[in-house]
Amino acid sequence: MKICVLGTGYVGLVSAAVFSELGHEVVGLDIDEAKVKSLKAGKIPIYEPGLAELVSHNLDSGRLSFTDFYPEALKGAEVVFICVGTPPKADGSYDSKFVYSAAESIAKNLKNEAVIVIKSTVPPSTAETVKAIIAQTAKVKFSVASVPEFLREGQAVNDALHPNRIVIGADSPQAEQVLTKLHRKFNCPILIMSPASAQLVKYASNSFLATKISFINSMAILADKVGADIADVAKGLGMDPRIGAAFLNPGLGYGGSCFPKDTWALIAFAESLGYDFKFLKQVDQVNNDQIDYFIAKMGNVKGKILTILGLAFKPNTDDVREARSTVLTAKLKKMGAIIHAYDPVVKGEFTDPYQALVNSDGLVLVTEWQMFLDLDWAKVKQVMRRPNIFDGRNFLDKEKLKKIGFKYWGIGRQ
C-alpha cells in the first residue's frame, strides 16, 4: 500500500520506518523544513535504539521518503496516519489543534479515496470532529478511523514490529477491511471496535499502568515504615497472574510524554462529561508526592553538592518531557542544593559521571542506565566528598555498596 504519515515525532517516525520495512511505500510529512532536510539525509532528531538504522535502510531501498509538501505526501495515499502532537493544556486536557489542522490540510489536498487514521492520542469524539472537518472541503470519498499506538520509548522499534495487539476503531466496513489488511503482517490479535472505544483503550492502558506505579510506591512507603523490603513484596505480588510483575518497580514515580499527559487528559475528559474521576486524581497526587518523600531522606541539602545520575525519564531515550529529574532538580535547587547532573544521552555540562561526582555530597540515581550499574564504585567513593547514595529507582546493589563503605538510601529498602 501507499501510506502517508503526518508528523515525524516518536510515533510518526517509528510508524513510517516500520511500515516501509514491511514493504509499503511510505511518505513522512512534517511542516518543519529543516527537520525534513535532516531526515532525508538519514539523520533522526531523537534517540531511539535501532531507529536510525531502520530509517537509513528504507531510505536506501526507496520505500521511505520525507517531504514538507502536502500534495506530494498525499498523492495516491491509500492510508493517511495523523501522528501529530497533542500537548496538554493548563487544565490537563489535550490540545487537539494540531490534529484538526492536519485534518484541514488533508481535506484541501486529498485527491483520491483514502482511510484517514488518527494515531495521535486523542479523546473520544475526536474522530467525529476530524470527519466533519474533512467533509467540509474534500471532494473524494474517505473514512476516518482510530488506531492508537502502544509504543514504549526505548523499545519503540521492537514494539512496532512485534505488537501484542492492534486496536482498530473503524467507522465503516471499508476502513475496517483496509486497516485489517494493512496490519495482518504483524501476526498478533486484531481488535475491531468503534473509534471512541479504541481511543478509550489508549487512555485506559496508560492510566492503569500509572496506577500500578503509584500503588507500588505507596506500598514502598509502608515498607519503609515497618522495615520490610519492597523488592520482596513486589515479587510476591507480581507472581499473581491476575496482577503481573510489570510496572511494580518502586521509585520516583512515572514521567515521560505519555503517562502524566494521558492521566491528566482522562481526568479532564471525565470532568467534561460530569464525572469526577477521584481515583485517578489520587494516582496523580501520589506520583507528585513521591518526589517530596524521596527528598526527605536526604535531610538538610542546603549548600551541598548533589549529583543527579540520569536526566532522561527512562533508559534508552533522550526524552526529558515530564522527567522526574526535572522536578527533583528544581525542588533541590529551591532548597539550596548545588546540582551536578550527568546522562549518557541527554547532553549536559559534564562529559562523564566521575567528573560530575567530584566533591559530591550525595549521588542521586534517577534513571536506570546500565552504565550506572557498571560504574567503578571504588573510584566513585574516591572522588566524592561524602559517600552518600540516594537510589531513586532501587536499581543499585545496596549490599555491594555498603561493603565498599557507602551509606545507602532506597525507597522501601532497609
C-alpha positions in Angstrom: 0.0 0.0 0.0 1.0 3.6 -0.3 0.9 5.3 3.1 1.3 8.9 4.3 2.4 9.6 7.8 1.7 13.2 9.0 4.1 14.1 11.8 7.6 12.7 12.3 7.9 12.7 16.1 8.4 9.5 18.1 5.2 7.8 16.9 5.2 9.1 13.4 8.8 8.4 12.6 8.7 4.9 14.1 5.5 4.1 12.3 6.8 5.3 8.9 10.0 3.3 9.3 8.3 0.1 10.3 5.6 0.2 7.6 8.3 0.8 5.0 10.3 -2.1 6.5 7.2 -4.3 5.9 7.3 -3.4 2.2 4.9 -0.5 1.9 5.6 2.8 0.1 5.7 5.4 2.9 5.9 9.2 2.8 6.6 11.0 6.0 5.4 14.6 6.1 6.5 17.3 8.5 5.9 21.1 8.3 9.4 21.7 9.7 11.6 22.1 6.6 14.9 21.8 8.5 13.7 18.5 10.1 12.6 17.1 6.7 16.0 18.0 5.2 17.8 16.2 8.1 15.5 13.1 7.7 16.2 12.9 4.0 19.9 12.7 4.9 19.1 9.8 7.3 19.7 11.9 10.4 17.0 11.4 13.0 16.2 14.0 15.7 15.6 11.6 18.6 17.5 8.8 20.4 15.7 5.5 19.9 17.6 2.3 19.6 17.5 0.8 16.1 15.5 3.6 14.6 18.4 5.3 12.7 19.4 2.1 11.1 15.8 1.3 10.1 15.2 4.8 8.6 18.5 4.6 6.7 17.8 1.2 5.3 14.4 2.1 4.0 15.6 5.4 2.6 18.1 3.5 0.6 15.5 1.0 -0.6 13.3 3.8 -1.9 10.3 2.7 0.2 10.6 5.6 2.6 10.8 9.3 1.8 10.1 12.6 3.5 8.6 15.9 2.5 7.1 19.1 3.8 4.7 19.4 0.9 1.1 18.1 1.4 0.2 17.4 -2.2 3.4 15.3 -2.6 2.7 13.4 0.6 -0.9 12.6 -0.1 -0.6 11.8 -3.8 -2.0 8.3 -4.2 -2.1 7.6 -0.5 -4.5 4.8 0.5 -4.0 5.3 4.2 -3.1 8.6 5.9 -1.9 8.4 9.5 -2.2 11.5 11.7 0.7 11.3 14.2 0.9 14.9 15.3 1.4 16.1 18.9 -1.4 16.6 21.4 0.2 18.7 24.2 -1.6 19.2 27.4 -3.5 22.4 28.2 -3.3 24.1 31.5 -6.4 22.2 32.7 -4.8 18.8 31.7 -7.0 18.3 28.6 -5.4 17.6 25.2 -4.8 20.5 22.8 -6.1 18.9 19.6 -5.4 21.9 17.4 -2.6 20.1 15.5 -4.9 17.2 14.8 -7.5 19.5 13.5 -5.0 21.5 11.5 -3.8 18.3 9.9 -7.4 17.4 9.0 -7.9 20.7 7.3 -4.7 20.2 5.2 -5.8 16.7 4.3 -9.2 18.0 3.2 -7.6 20.6 0.9 -5.1 18.2 -0.7 -6.7 14.8 -0.8 -7.3 13.8 -4.5 -8.2 10.1 -4.1 -10.2 7.8 -1.8 -8.4 7.1 1.4 -8.7 6.0 5.0 -7.7 8.7 7.5 -6.3 7.2 10.6 -5.8 9.0 13.9 -2.8 7.6 15.7 -2.3 10.6 17.9 -3.6 10.1 21.4 -6.9 12.0 21.5 -10.2 11.9 23.5 -13.2 10.0 22.2 -15.3 12.2 19.8 -12.2 13.5 18.0 -12.8 11.1 15.1 -16.2 12.7 14.5 -14.7 16.2 14.6 -12.0 15.2 12.2 -14.5 13.6 9.9 -16.6 16.8 9.9 -13.6 19.0 9.2 -12.6 16.9 6.2 -16.1 16.6 4.8 -16.4 20.3 4.6 -13.8 20.5 1.9 -12.8 17.1 0.5 -14.2 16.2 -2.9 -13.4 12.4 -2.7 -14.7 9.6 -0.6 -12.8 9.0 2.7 -13.2 7.1 6.0 -11.9 8.1 9.4 -10.5 5.5 11.9 -8.5 5.4 15.1 -5.5 3.1 15.6 -3.9 4.0 18.9 -0.2 3.3 19.4 1.2 1.3 22.4 4.9 2.1 21.9 7.4 2.2 24.8 10.1 4.8 24.3 13.5 3.0 24.3 11.8 -0.1 22.8 9.6 1.5 20.2 11.0 -0.2 17.2 10.6 -3.6 18.7 7.1 -2.8 19.9 6.1 -1.5 16.5 7.5 -4.6 14.7 6.1 -7.1 17.3 3.0 -5.6 18.8 1.0 -7.7 21.3 -2.3 -6.4 19.8 -3.6 -4.0 17.2 -6.7 -1.9 18.1 -8.7 -0.6 15.1 -11.6 1.8 15.7 -13.3 1.9 12.3 -16.3 3.9 11.2 -17.1 1.8 8.0 -16.6 -1.7 6.7 -14.3 -0.3 4.0 -12.0 1.2 6.7 -12.1 -2.0 8.7 -11.1 -4.0 5.6 -8.2 -1.8 4.5 -6.7 -1.5 8.0 -7.1 -5.2 8.8 -5.2 -6.0 5.6 -2.5 -3.4 6.4 -1.9 -4.8 9.9 -2.2 -8.5 9.0 1.6 -9.0 8.7 2.1 -8.2 12.4 0.8 -11.6 13.4 -1.0 -10.6 16.5 -4.6 -10.2 17.6 -6.5 -7.5 15.8 -9.4 -6.0 17.8 -12.1 -4.2 15.8 -14.3 -1.6 17.6 -15.7 1.9 17.3 -13.3 4.9 17.1 -14.5 6.1 20.6 -13.8 2.7 22.1 -10.3 2.5 20.5 -9.4 5.9 21.9 -10.6 4.9 25.4 -8.4 1.8 25.2 -5.3 4.0 24.9 -6.4 6.2 27.8 -7.3 3.2 29.9 -4.0 1.4 29.2 -1.7 4.2 30.2 -3.8 5.3 33.2 -3.9 1.7 34.5 -0.1 1.4 34.2 0.3 4.7 36.0 -2.0 3.3 38.7 0.2 0.3 39.2 3.3 2.6 39.7 1.5 4.8 42.2 0.3 1.8 44.1 3.7 0.1 44.5 5.2 3.5 45.5 2.6 3.8 48.3 3.4 0.2 49.4 7.1 1.2 49.4 6.4 3.9 51.9 4.7 1.4 54.1 7.6 -1.0 53.7 9.9 1.8 54.9 7.8 2.3 58.0 7.6 -1.4 59.0 11.1 -2.4 58.0 10.0 -4.6 55.1 11.8 -4.9 51.7 9.6 -3.7 48.9 11.5 -5.8 46.4 10.3 -8.9 48.1 6.8 -7.5 48.4 6.7 -6.6 44.7 8.0 -10.1 43.7 5.3 -11.8 45.8 2.6 -9.5 44.4 3.7 -9.8 40.8 3.7 -13.6 40.7 -0.1 -13.5 41.0 -1.2 -13.9 37.3 -4.1 -11.7 37.9 -1.7 -8.8 38.7 1.6 -9.4 36.9 5.0 -8.2 37.7 5.3 -5.3 35.1 5.3 -1.8 36.4 5.7 -2.9 40.0 9.1 -1.2 40.4 9.0 1.4 43.2 10.9 4.6 42.8 10.4 8.3 42.0 7.2 7.8 40.1 6.3 7.9 36.4 7.2 10.6 33.9 7.6 10.9 30.2 5.4 12.0 27.3 2.5 9.6 27.9 1.6 8.6 31.5 1.3 12.1 33.1 -0.3 13.6 30.0 -2.8 10.8 29.5 -3.7 10.6 33.1 -4.4 14.4 33.2 -6.3 14.2 30.0 -8.6 11.4 31.2 -9.3 13.3 34.4 -10.2 16.4 32.3 -12.2 14.4 29.8 -14.2 12.7 32.6 -14.9 16.2 34.1 -16.2 17.4 30.8 -18.8 14.6 31.0 -19.7 15.5 34.5 -17.8 12.6 36.2 -15.2 13.3 39.0 -12.5 10.7 38.4 -11.4 10.9 42.1 -9.5 7.6 41.9 -7.2 8.8 39.1 -6.7 12.1 40.7 -5.2 10.3 43.7 -2.9 8.3 41.4 -1.6 11.6 40.1 -1.3 13.0 43.6 0.7 10.0 44.8 3.0 10.5 41.9 3.5 14.1 42.8 4.2 13.4 46.4 6.8 10.7 45.7 9.5 13.3 44.9 9.0 15.0 48.3 9.1 11.7 50.1 12.4 10.9 48.5 13.9 14.3 49.2 13.1 14.0 52.8 15.5 11.1 53.0 18.4 13.5 52.1 18.0 15.7 55.2 19.3 19.2 55.0 20.6 19.8 51.5 21.4 23.5 51.7 24.9 24.2 50.3 25.5 20.5 49.5 26.6 19.3 46.1 24.2 16.6 44.9 25.0 14.7 41.7 22.0 13.6 39.6 22.7 10.5 37.5 20.2 10.2 34.8 18.1 13.0 33.2 16.0 11.1 30.6 12.7 10.0 32.0 13.7 6.4 31.4 16.7 4.5 30.0 17.3 4.2 26.2 15.7 7.5 25.3 16.7 11.2 25.3 13.2 12.3 26.2 13.0 14.6 29.2 9.4 15.5 29.0 7.9 15.4 32.5 11.1 13.6 33.6 11.4 13.1 37.3 14.9 14.5 37.1 13.4 17.9 36.2 11.0 18.0 39.1 13.6 16.7 41.5 16.3 19.1 40.4 14.0 22.1 40.6 13.0 21.3 44.2 16.5 20.6 45.4 17.8 23.9 43.9 15.0 25.7 45.7 16.1 24.1 48.9 19.6 25.5 48.4 21.4 22.4 46.9 24.1 22.7 44.3 23.2 20.3 41.4 25.6 18.4 39.2 24.0 16.2 36.6 25.0 13.6 34.0 23.2 11.5 31.5 24.8 9.3 28.8 22.4 10.6 26.1 20.9 13.9 27.3 23.7 16.5 26.9 24.8 18.5 29.9 27.8 20.3 31.4 29.7 17.1 32.4 31.1 14.6 30.0 31.3 11.5 32.3 29.7 10.5 35.6 33.0 10.6 37.6 33.6 14.2 36.6 30.0 15.1 37.8 30.7 13.3 41.1 33.9 15.2 42.1 33.4 16.6 45.6 29.8 15.5 45.7 28.0 15.1 49.0 25.5 12.7 47.5 24.9 10.5 44.4 21.2 10.6 43.4 20.3 7.8 41.0 17.3 8.9 38.9 17.5 6.9 35.6 18.3 3.2 35.4 21.0 3.4 32.7 23.1 0.2 32.6 26.3 2.2 32.7 25.5 3.4 36.2 25.2 -0.1 37.4 28.7 -0.8 35.9 30.5 2.2 37.5 33.8 1.7 39.2 32.5 2.2 42.7 35.9 2.4 44.3 36.6 5.3 42.0 33.2 6.8 42.8 33.9 6.7 46.5 37.4 8.2 46.0 36.1 11.3 44.0 33.1 12.0 46.2 33.4 14.2 49.3 30.8 12.1 51.3 29.8 8.5 50.4 26.1 9.0 50.3 23.9 7.3 47.7 20.2 8.0 47.2 18.8 5.4 44.9 15.6 6.8 43.4 14.9 3.6 41.4 16.1 0.9 43.8 18.5 0.0 40.9 21.8 -0.3 42.6 23.3 -3.2 44.6 22.9 -1.9 48.1 24.8 -4.7 49.8 27.8 -4.3 47.5 27.8 -0.5 48.0 27.6 -0.9 51.8 30.5 -3.2 51.8 32.6 -0.6 49.9 31.7 1.9 52.6 28.8 3.8 51.1 25.7 4.9 53.0 22.7 3.8 51.0 19.0 5.0 50.9 16.5 3.5 48.6 12.7 3.5 48.6 11.1 0.8 50.6 14.5 -0.9 51.2 16.3 -1.2 54.6 
